[in-house]
């Protein structure tokens, strides 16, 4: 019985350490700390189909801000069916709301359940809310969720000109790796080990 209690206590302490590590980067910034604790108008919501139309409007704004057209008739597979692409295989997709407006998104998709490898996807912040700690808040939320699931490695791909996102990835301990997927538009491939 004592062995079981000791093992249970050790597991609880390890879980607490993992959560603290995931949130540490966010709490390094006093501004972000204040944002997380003082701004009660912002809240995370897990994706549901009821959010789909609003989510597509959000992505149309994001694409327009980059000088691109958002084609609603030829959506990427993951945006056509978020539940299948993210939620049904153990991953998740969140929106960050300010009042009722989507101001950010982030998703985690499980790539290899046996090795605990997941991929970070659709990390976006509305242009009007950038440089306010929102990206850091999104990343801290996703890293905490990945840690709670016991995943070992998070990977992502991005573009070289995504300076703000690259800065956040670096702050959270992501490092360069070789190409791991066949995304033709990706130029940078990164990885983070959640447990060392």
FIDREN-833735 format. One line per 4 residues: their letters; for each residue x, y, z of N, C-alpha, C, O. Coordinates in Angstrom, 1 decimal. Example, Ala and Ser with C-alpha at 12.3 -4.5 7.8 and 13.67 -1.06 7.14 Angstrom:
AS	13.2,-5.7,7.8,12.3,-4.5,7.8,13.2,-3.3,7.8,14.2,-3.3,8.5  12.8,-2.2,7.1,13.7,-1.1,7.1,12.9,0.0,7.9,13.4,1.1,8.0
# end
This chain:
XXXX	0.8,-1.2,0.0,0.0,0.0,0.0,0.9,1.3,0.0,0.6,2.2,-0.7  2.0,1.2,0.8,2.9,2.4,0.9,3.5,2.7,-0.5,3.7,3.8,-0.9  3.9,1.6,-1.2,4.4,1.7,-2.5,3.5,2.4,-3.5,3.9,3.3,-4.3  2.2,2.0,-3.4,1.2,2.6,-4.3,1.0,4.1,-4.0,1.0,4.9,-4.9
XXXX	1.0,4.4,-2.7,0.8,5.8,-2.3,2.0,6.6,-2.8,1.9,7.8,-3.3  3.2,6.1,-2.6,4.4,6.8,-3.0,4.5,7.0,-4.5,4.8,8.1,-5.0  4.1,6.0,-5.3,4.1,6.1,-6.7,3.0,7.1,-7.2,3.3,7.9,-8.1  1.9,7.1,-6.5,0.8,8.1,-6.8,1.3,9.5,-6.5,1.0,10.4,-7.3
XXXX	1.9,9.7,-5.4,2.4,11.0,-5.0,3.5,11.5,-6.0,3.5,12.7,-6.4  4.4,10.6,-6.3,5.5,11.0,-7.3,4.9,11.4,-8.6,5.3,12.3,-9.3  3.8,10.6,-9.1,3.2,10.9,-10.4,2.5,12.3,-10.3,2.6,13.1,-11.2  1.9,12.6,-9.2,1.2,13.9,-9.0,2.2,15.0,-9.0,2.0,16.1,-9.6
XXXX	3.4,14.8,-8.4,4.4,15.9,-8.4,5.0,16.1,-9.8,5.3,17.2,-10.2  5.2,15.0,-10.5,5.7,15.1,-11.9,4.7,15.8,-12.7,5.1,16.6,-13.6  3.4,15.6,-12.6,2.4,16.2,-13.3,2.4,17.7,-13.1,2.3,18.6,-14.0  2.6,18.1,-11.8,2.7,19.5,-11.4,3.9,20.2,-12.0,3.8,21.3,-12.5
XXXX	5.0,19.5,-12.0,6.2,20.0,-12.6,6.1,20.3,-14.1,6.5,21.3,-14.7  5.4,19.3,-14.8,5.2,19.4,-16.2,4.3,20.6,-16.5,4.6,21.4,-17.5  3.3,20.9,-15.8,2.4,22.0,-16.0,3.1,23.3,-15.8,3.0,24.3,-16.5  3.9,23.3,-14.7,4.7,24.6,-14.4,5.7,24.9,-15.6,5.8,26.0,-16.0
XXXX	6.3,23.8,-16.1,7.2,24.0,-17.2,6.5,24.6,-18.4,7.0,25.5,-19.1  5.3,24.1,-18.7,4.6,24.5,-19.9,4.2,26.0,-19.8,4.2,26.7,-20.8  3.9,26.4,-18.6,3.4,27.8,-18.4,4.6,28.8,-18.1,4.4,30.0,-18.2  5.8,28.3,-17.9,6.9,29.1,-17.4,7.2,30.2,-18.5,7.4,31.4,-18.1
XXXX	7.3,29.9,-19.7,7.6,30.9,-20.7,6.6,32.0,-20.7,7.0,33.2,-20.9  5.4,31.7,-20.5,4.4,32.8,-20.5,4.5,33.7,-19.3,4.4,34.9,-19.4  4.8,33.1,-18.2,4.9,33.9,-17.0,6.2,34.7,-16.9,6.4,35.5,-16.0  7.2,34.4,-17.8,8.4,35.2,-17.8,8.1,36.7,-18.1,8.8,37.6,-17.7
XXXX	7.0,36.9,-18.8,6.6,38.3,-19.2,5.5,38.8,-18.2,4.4,38.2,-18.1  5.8,39.9,-17.5,4.8,40.4,-16.6,3.6,40.9,-17.3,2.5,40.8,-16.8  3.8,41.4,-18.6,2.7,41.8,-19.4,1.7,40.6,-19.7,0.5,40.7,-19.5  2.3,39.5,-20.1,1.5,38.3,-20.4,0.8,37.8,-19.1,-0.3,37.4,-19.1
XXXX	1.5,37.9,-18.0,0.9,37.4,-16.7,-0.3,38.3,-16.4,-1.4,37.8,-16.0  -0.2,39.6,-16.6,-1.3,40.5,-16.3,-2.4,40.2,-17.3,-3.6,40.2,-16.9  -2.1,39.9,-18.6,-3.1,39.6,-19.6,-3.9,38.4,-19.2,-5.1,38.4,-19.3  -3.2,37.4,-18.8,-3.8,36.1,-18.4,-4.7,36.2,-17.2,-5.8,35.6,-17.2
XXXX	-4.4,37.1,-16.3,-5.1,37.2,-15.0,-6.1,38.3,-15.0,-7.1,38.2,-14.2  -5.9,39.4,-15.7,-6.7,40.5,-15.6,-7.8,40.6,-16.7,-8.8,41.2,-16.5  -7.5,40.2,-17.9,-8.4,40.3,-19.0,-9.4,39.2,-19.0,-9.2,38.1,-19.6  -10.5,39.4,-18.4,-11.5,38.4,-18.3,-12.4,38.3,-19.5,-13.3,37.4,-19.6
XXXX	-12.2,39.2,-20.5,-13.0,39.2,-21.7,-12.5,38.1,-22.6,-13.2,37.8,-23.6  -11.3,37.6,-22.4,-10.7,36.6,-23.3,-10.9,35.2,-22.7,-10.7,35.0,-21.5  -11.3,34.3,-23.6,-11.5,32.9,-23.1,-11.3,31.9,-24.2,-11.6,32.2,-25.4  -10.7,30.8,-23.8,-10.5,29.7,-24.8,-11.8,28.9,-24.9,-12.5,28.7,-24.0
XXXX	-12.1,28.5,-26.2,-13.2,27.6,-26.4,-12.8,26.5,-27.4,-12.1,26.7,-28.4  -13.1,25.3,-27.0,-12.8,24.2,-27.8,-13.7,24.2,-29.1,-14.9,24.6,-29.0  -13.1,23.9,-30.2,-13.9,24.0,-31.4,-15.2,23.1,-31.4,-15.1,22.0,-30.9  -16.3,23.7,-31.9,-17.5,22.9,-32.2,-17.9,23.3,-33.6,-17.6,24.4,-34.0
XXXX	-18.7,22.5,-34.3,-19.2,22.9,-35.6,-19.9,24.2,-35.6,-20.0,24.9,-36.7  -20.5,24.6,-34.5,-21.2,25.9,-34.5,-20.3,27.1,-34.7,-20.8,28.2,-35.1  -19.0,26.9,-34.5,-18.0,28.0,-34.8,-17.5,28.0,-36.2,-16.8,28.9,-36.5  -17.9,27.1,-37.0,-17.3,26.9,-38.4,-17.4,28.2,-39.2,-16.4,28.6,-39.8
XXXX	-18.5,28.8,-39.3,-18.7,29.9,-40.2,-17.9,31.1,-39.7,-17.2,31.8,-40.5  -17.9,31.3,-38.4,-17.1,32.4,-37.8,-15.6,32.1,-38.0,-14.8,33.0,-38.2  -15.2,30.9,-37.8,-13.8,30.5,-38.0,-13.3,30.8,-39.4,-12.2,31.2,-39.6  -14.2,30.4,-40.4,-13.8,30.7,-41.8,-13.7,32.2,-42.1,-12.8,32.6,-42.8
XXXX	-14.5,33.0,-41.4,-14.4,34.4,-41.5,-13.0,34.9,-41.0,-12.4,35.8,-41.5  -12.7,34.3,-39.9,-11.4,34.6,-39.2,-10.2,34.3,-40.2,-9.3,35.1,-40.3  -10.2,33.1,-40.8,-9.1,32.8,-41.7,-9.1,33.6,-42.9,-8.1,33.9,-43.5  -10.3,34.1,-43.4,-10.3,35.0,-44.5,-9.6,36.3,-44.2,-8.9,36.8,-45.0
XXXX	-9.8,36.8,-43.0,-9.1,38.0,-42.5,-7.6,37.8,-42.5,-6.9,38.6,-42.9  -7.2,36.6,-41.9,-5.8,36.3,-41.8,-5.2,36.2,-43.2,-4.0,36.7,-43.4  -5.8,35.6,-44.1,-5.2,35.5,-45.5,-5.2,36.8,-46.2,-4.2,37.2,-46.8  -6.2,37.6,-46.0,-6.2,39.0,-46.6,-5.1,39.8,-46.0,-4.5,40.6,-46.8
XXXX	-4.8,39.7,-44.8,-3.7,40.5,-44.1,-2.4,40.1,-44.7,-1.4,40.8,-44.5  -2.3,38.9,-45.4,-1.0,38.5,-46.0,-1.1,38.7,-47.5,-0.2,38.2,-48.2  -2.1,39.3,-48.0,-2.2,39.6,-49.4,-2.6,38.4,-50.2,-2.3,38.2,-51.4  -3.3,37.4,-49.5,-3.8,36.2,-50.2,-5.3,36.1,-50.2,-6.0,36.8,-49.4
XXXX	-5.8,35.3,-51.1,-7.2,35.1,-51.2,-7.6,33.8,-50.4,-6.8,32.8,-50.5  -8.7,33.8,-49.7,-9.1,32.6,-49.0,-10.3,32.0,-49.8,-11.3,32.6,-49.9  -10.0,30.8,-50.3,-11.0,30.1,-51.1,-11.8,29.2,-50.3,-11.4,28.1,-49.9  -13.0,29.6,-50.0,-13.9,28.8,-49.2,-14.4,27.5,-49.8,-14.8,26.6,-49.2
XXXX	-14.3,27.5,-51.2,-14.8,26.3,-51.9,-13.7,25.2,-52.0,-14.0,24.0,-52.2  -12.4,25.5,-51.7,-11.3,24.6,-51.8,-10.5,24.7,-50.5,-9.3,25.0,-50.5  -11.2,24.4,-49.4,-10.5,24.5,-48.1,-9.5,23.4,-47.9,-9.7,22.3,-48.4  -8.4,23.6,-47.1,-7.5,22.5,-46.7,-8.3,21.5,-46.0,-9.3,21.8,-45.3
XXXX	-7.9,20.2,-46.1,-8.6,19.1,-45.5,-8.9,19.3,-44.0,-10.0,19.0,-43.5  -7.9,19.8,-43.3,-8.1,20.0,-41.8,-9.2,21.0,-41.5,-9.9,20.9,-40.5  -9.3,22.1,-42.3,-10.3,23.1,-42.0,-11.7,22.6,-42.5,-12.7,23.1,-42.0  -11.8,21.7,-43.4,-13.1,21.2,-43.9,-13.7,20.3,-42.8,-14.9,20.3,-42.6
XXXX	-12.8,19.6,-42.0,-13.3,18.7,-41.0,-12.4,18.7,-39.8,-11.6,17.8,-39.6  -12.5,19.7,-38.9,-11.7,19.9,-37.8,-11.8,18.8,-36.8,-10.9,18.3,-36.2  -13.0,18.3,-36.6,-13.3,17.2,-35.7,-12.5,16.0,-36.0,-11.9,15.3,-35.2  -12.5,15.6,-37.3,-11.8,14.4,-37.8,-10.3,14.6,-37.7,-9.5,13.8,-37.3
XXXX	-9.8,15.8,-38.2,-8.4,16.1,-38.3,-7.7,16.3,-37.0,-6.5,15.9,-36.8  -8.4,16.8,-36.0,-7.8,17.1,-34.7,-8.4,16.3,-33.6,-7.7,15.6,-32.9  -9.7,16.5,-33.4,-10.3,16.0,-32.1,-10.5,14.5,-32.0,-10.4,13.9,-30.9  -10.8,13.8,-33.1,-11.2,12.4,-33.1,-9.9,11.5,-32.9,-10.1,10.3,-32.6
XXXX	-8.7,12.0,-33.0,-7.5,11.2,-32.8,-6.8,11.6,-31.6,-5.6,11.2,-31.4  -7.4,12.3,-30.7,-6.8,12.6,-29.4,-6.2,14.1,-29.4,-5.7,14.5,-28.3  -6.3,14.8,-30.5,-5.8,16.1,-30.5,-6.9,17.1,-30.1,-7.9,16.7,-29.6  -6.6,18.4,-30.4,-7.7,19.4,-30.1,-7.4,20.6,-30.9,-6.4,20.9,-31.4
XXXX	-8.5,21.4,-31.0,-8.4,22.7,-31.7,-9.2,23.7,-30.9,-10.3,23.5,-30.5  -8.5,24.9,-30.7,-9.1,25.9,-29.8,-9.2,27.2,-30.6,-8.4,27.5,-31.5  -10.2,28.0,-30.2,-10.3,29.4,-30.6,-10.1,30.2,-29.3,-10.6,29.8,-28.2  -9.5,31.4,-29.4,-9.5,32.3,-28.3,-10.4,33.5,-28.7,-10.3,34.1,-29.7
XXXX	-11.4,33.7,-27.8,-12.4,34.7,-28.0,-12.2,35.9,-27.2,-11.8,35.8,-26.0  -12.4,37.1,-27.7,-12.5,38.4,-27.0,-13.9,38.8,-27.1,-14.4,39.2,-28.2  -14.6,38.6,-26.0,-16.1,38.7,-26.0,-16.6,37.6,-26.9,-16.5,36.5,-26.5  -17.1,37.9,-28.1,-17.6,36.8,-29.0,-16.8,36.8,-30.3,-17.1,35.9,-31.1
XXXX	-15.7,37.6,-30.4,-14.9,37.6,-31.6,-13.7,36.7,-31.5,-13.0,36.6,-30.5  -13.5,35.9,-32.5,-12.3,35.0,-32.6,-11.1,35.9,-32.9,-11.1,36.6,-33.9  -10.2,35.9,-31.9,-8.9,36.7,-32.1,-7.7,35.8,-32.3,-6.6,36.3,-32.6  -7.8,34.5,-32.1,-6.7,33.6,-32.3,-7.2,32.2,-32.4,-8.2,31.8,-31.9
XXXX	-6.3,31.3,-33.0,-6.6,29.9,-33.1,-5.3,29.1,-32.9,-4.2,29.6,-33.1  -5.4,27.9,-32.5,-4.3,27.0,-32.4,-4.8,25.5,-32.3,-5.8,25.3,-31.7  -4.1,24.6,-32.9,-4.5,23.2,-32.9,-3.4,22.3,-32.6,-2.2,22.6,-32.9  -3.7,21.1,-32.1,-2.7,20.1,-31.9,-3.2,18.8,-32.6,-4.4,18.4,-32.3
XXXX	-2.4,18.2,-33.4,-2.8,17.0,-34.2,-1.8,15.9,-33.8,-0.6,16.1,-34.0  -2.3,14.8,-33.4,-1.4,13.7,-33.1,-0.9,13.0,-34.3,-1.7,12.6,-35.2  0.4,12.9,-34.4,1.1,12.3,-35.6,1.4,10.8,-35.3,1.3,10.0,-36.2  1.9,10.5,-34.1,2.4,9.2,-33.8,2.1,8.9,-32.3,2.8,9.4,-31.4
XXXX	1.0,8.2,-32.1,0.5,7.9,-30.7,1.6,7.1,-29.9,1.8,7.4,-28.8  2.2,6.1,-30.6,3.1,5.3,-29.9,4.4,6.1,-29.4,4.8,5.8,-28.3  4.9,7.0,-30.2,6.0,7.8,-29.8,5.6,9.1,-29.1,6.5,9.8,-28.6  4.3,9.4,-29.1,3.9,10.6,-28.4,4.3,11.9,-29.2,4.7,12.9,-28.6
XXXX	4.2,11.8,-30.5,4.6,13.0,-31.4,3.3,13.6,-31.9,2.5,13.0,-32.5  3.2,14.9,-31.7,2.1,15.7,-32.2,2.6,16.9,-33.0,3.8,17.3,-32.9  1.7,17.5,-33.7,2.0,18.7,-34.5,1.1,19.9,-34.2,-0.1,19.7,-34.0  1.8,21.0,-34.1,1.1,22.3,-33.8,0.7,22.8,-35.1,1.4,22.9,-36.1
XXXX	-0.6,23.2,-35.2,-1.2,23.7,-36.5,-2.0,25.0,-36.2,-2.5,25.2,-35.1  -2.2,25.7,-37.3,-3.2,26.8,-37.4,-3.0,27.8,-36.2,-4.0,28.3,-35.6  -1.7,28.2,-35.9,-1.4,29.2,-34.9,-1.5,30.6,-35.5,-0.6,31.0,-36.2  -2.6,31.3,-35.3,-2.9,32.6,-35.8,-3.4,33.5,-34.8,-4.1,33.1,-33.9
XXXX	-3.0,34.8,-34.9,-3.6,35.9,-34.1,-4.1,37.0,-35.0,-3.4,37.4,-35.9  -5.3,37.4,-34.8,-5.9,38.5,-35.6,-4.9,39.7,-35.6,-4.4,40.1,-34.5  -4.6,40.3,-36.8,-3.7,41.4,-36.8,-3.9,42.5,-35.8,-3.0,43.1,-35.3  -5.2,42.8,-35.5,-5.5,43.9,-34.6,-5.1,43.5,-33.1,-5.1,44.4,-32.2
XXXX	-4.8,42.3,-32.9,-4.5,41.8,-31.5,-3.0,41.3,-31.4,-2.7,40.8,-30.3  -2.3,41.5,-32.4,-0.9,41.0,-32.4,0.0,42.0,-31.5,-0.4,43.2,-31.3  1.1,41.4,-31.0,2.0,42.2,-30.1,1.3,42.6,-28.8,1.7,43.7,-28.2  0.4,41.8,-28.3,-0.3,42.1,-27.0,-0.2,40.9,-26.1,-0.9,40.8,-25.1
XXXX	0.6,39.9,-26.4,0.8,38.7,-25.6,-0.2,37.6,-25.9,-0.2,36.6,-25.3  -1.1,37.8,-27.0,-2.1,36.8,-27.3,-1.4,35.5,-27.9,-1.8,34.4,-27.5  -0.4,35.7,-28.7,0.3,34.5,-29.3,0.9,33.7,-28.2,0.9,32.5,-28.2  1.5,34.4,-27.2,2.1,33.7,-26.1,1.1,32.9,-25.3,1.3,31.8,-24.8
XXXX	-0.1,33.5,-25.1,-1.2,32.9,-24.4,-1.7,31.6,-25.1,-1.9,30.6,-24.5  -1.8,31.8,-26.4,-2.2,30.6,-27.2,-1.2,29.5,-27.1,-1.6,28.3,-26.9  0.1,29.8,-27.2,1.1,28.8,-27.2,1.2,28.1,-25.8,1.3,26.9,-25.7  1.1,28.9,-24.7,1.1,28.3,-23.4,-0.1,27.4,-23.2,0.1,26.3,-22.5
XXXX	-1.2,27.7,-23.7,-2.4,26.9,-23.6,-2.2,25.5,-24.3,-2.5,24.5,-23.7  -1.7,25.6,-25.5,-1.4,24.4,-26.3,-0.3,23.5,-25.6,-0.5,22.3,-25.6  0.7,24.1,-25.2,1.8,23.3,-24.5,1.4,22.7,-23.2,1.7,21.5,-22.9  0.5,23.4,-22.5,0.0,22.8,-21.3,-0.9,21.6,-21.6,-0.9,20.5,-20.9
XXXX	-1.7,21.7,-22.7,-2.6,20.6,-23.1,-1.8,19.4,-23.5,-2.1,18.3,-23.2  -0.7,19.7,-24.3,0.2,18.6,-24.8,0.8,17.9,-23.6,1.0,16.7,-23.6  1.2,18.7,-22.6,1.9,18.1,-21.4,0.9,17.2,-20.7,1.3,16.1,-20.2  -0.3,17.7,-20.5,-1.3,16.9,-19.8,-1.6,15.6,-20.5,-1.9,14.6,-19.8
XXXX	-1.5,15.6,-21.8,-1.8,14.4,-22.5,-0.5,13.4,-22.5,-0.6,12.3,-22.9  0.5,13.9,-22.0,1.7,13.1,-21.8,2.5,12.9,-23.1,3.3,12.0,-23.3  2.3,13.8,-24.1,3.0,13.7,-25.4,4.5,14.1,-25.2,4.8,14.9,-24.3  5.3,13.5,-26.0,6.8,13.7,-25.8,7.3,14.8,-26.7,8.2,15.6,-26.2
XXXX	6.9,15.0,-27.9,7.5,15.9,-28.9,6.4,16.6,-29.6,5.3,16.0,-30.0  6.6,17.9,-29.8,5.7,18.7,-30.6,6.5,19.2,-31.8,7.6,19.7,-31.6  5.9,19.1,-33.0,6.6,19.5,-34.2,5.7,20.6,-34.9,4.5,20.7,-34.6  6.3,21.4,-35.8,5.5,22.3,-36.5,6.3,22.7,-37.8,7.5,22.5,-37.9
XXXX	5.6,23.3,-38.8,6.3,23.9,-39.9,5.7,25.3,-40.1,4.6,25.6,-39.7  6.6,26.1,-40.7,6.2,27.5,-40.9,7.0,28.1,-42.1,7.7,27.4,-42.7  6.8,29.4,-42.3,7.5,30.1,-43.3,8.6,31.0,-42.7,8.5,31.4,-41.5  9.7,31.3,-43.4,10.8,32.1,-42.9,10.3,33.5,-42.6,10.9,34.1,-41.7
XXXX	9.3,34.0,-43.3,8.9,35.4,-43.0,7.9,35.6,-41.9,7.4,36.7,-41.6  7.6,34.5,-41.1,6.7,34.5,-40.0,7.5,34.9,-38.7,7.6,34.2,-37.8  8.0,36.2,-38.7,8.9,36.6,-37.7,8.3,36.6,-36.3,9.0,36.1,-35.4  7.1,37.0,-36.1,6.5,37.0,-34.8,6.3,35.6,-34.3,6.6,35.3,-33.1
XXXX	5.8,34.7,-35.1,5.6,33.4,-34.7,6.9,32.7,-34.4,7.0,32.0,-33.4  7.9,32.9,-35.2,9.2,32.3,-35.0,9.8,32.8,-33.6,10.5,32.0,-32.9  9.6,34.0,-33.3,10.0,34.5,-32.0,9.4,33.8,-30.8,10.0,33.5,-29.8  8.1,33.5,-31.0,7.3,32.8,-29.9,7.8,31.3,-29.8,8.0,30.8,-28.8
XXXX	8.0,30.7,-31.0,8.5,29.3,-31.0,9.9,29.3,-30.3,10.1,28.3,-29.5  10.7,30.2,-30.6,12.0,30.2,-29.9,11.9,30.4,-28.4,12.6,29.7,-27.6  11.0,31.3,-28.0,10.8,31.5,-26.6,10.3,30.3,-25.9,10.7,30.1,-24.7  9.6,29.4,-26.6,9.0,28.2,-25.9,10.0,27.0,-26.1,9.6,25.9,-25.8
XXXX	11.2,27.2,-26.7,12.2,26.2,-26.7,12.1,25.3,-28.0,12.7,24.2,-28.0  11.5,25.7,-29.0,11.5,25.0,-30.3,12.9,25.1,-31.0,13.5,26.2,-30.9  13.3,24.1,-31.7,14.6,24.2,-32.4,14.4,23.6,-33.8,13.5,22.8,-34.0  15.4,23.9,-34.7,15.3,23.5,-36.1,15.5,22.0,-36.2,16.3,21.4,-35.5
XXXX	14.8,21.4,-37.1,14.9,20.0,-37.5,14.8,19.9,-39.0,14.5,20.8,-39.7  15.1,18.7,-39.5,15.0,18.5,-40.9,13.5,18.3,-41.3,12.6,18.1,-40.4  13.2,18.5,-42.5,11.8,18.3,-43.0,11.1,17.0,-42.5,11.8,16.0,-42.7  9.9,17.1,-42.0,9.2,15.9,-41.5,7.9,15.6,-42.2,7.3,14.6,-42.0
XXXX	7.6,16.5,-43.2,6.3,16.4,-43.9,6.5,16.8,-45.3,7.6,17.2,-45.8  5.4,16.7,-46.1,5.5,17.1,-47.5,4.7,18.4,-47.8,4.3,18.6,-48.9  4.6,19.3,-46.8,3.9,20.5,-47.0,4.8,21.4,-48.0,5.9,21.8,-47.7  4.3,21.7,-49.2,5.1,22.3,-50.2,5.4,23.8,-49.9,6.4,24.4,-50.4
XXXX	4.6,24.4,-49.1,4.8,25.9,-48.8,5.7,26.1,-47.5,6.1,27.2,-47.3  5.9,25.0,-46.8,6.7,25.2,-45.5,8.2,25.3,-45.8,8.7,24.7,-46.7  8.9,26.2,-45.1,10.3,26.4,-45.3,11.1,26.1,-44.0,12.3,25.9,-44.1  10.4,26.2,-42.9,11.1,26.0,-41.6,10.4,24.9,-40.8,9.2,24.8,-40.8
XXXX	11.2,24.0,-40.2,10.6,22.8,-39.5,11.2,22.8,-38.1,12.5,22.9,-37.9  10.4,22.8,-37.1,10.8,22.9,-35.7,10.2,21.8,-34.9,9.3,21.1,-35.2  10.9,21.7,-33.7,10.5,20.6,-32.8,10.8,21.1,-31.4,11.7,21.9,-31.1  10.0,20.5,-30.4,10.2,20.8,-29.0,10.0,19.5,-28.2,9.0,18.8,-28.4
XXXX	10.9,19.1,-27.4,10.8,18.0,-26.5,10.1,18.4,-25.2,10.6,19.3,-24.5  9.0,17.9,-24.8,8.3,18.3,-23.6,8.9,17.6,-22.4,8.8,18.2,-21.3  9.5,16.5,-22.6,10.1,15.8,-21.4,11.5,15.4,-21.8,11.8,14.8,-22.9  12.5,15.7,-21.0,13.9,15.4,-21.3,14.4,14.3,-20.4,15.6,13.9,-20.6
# end
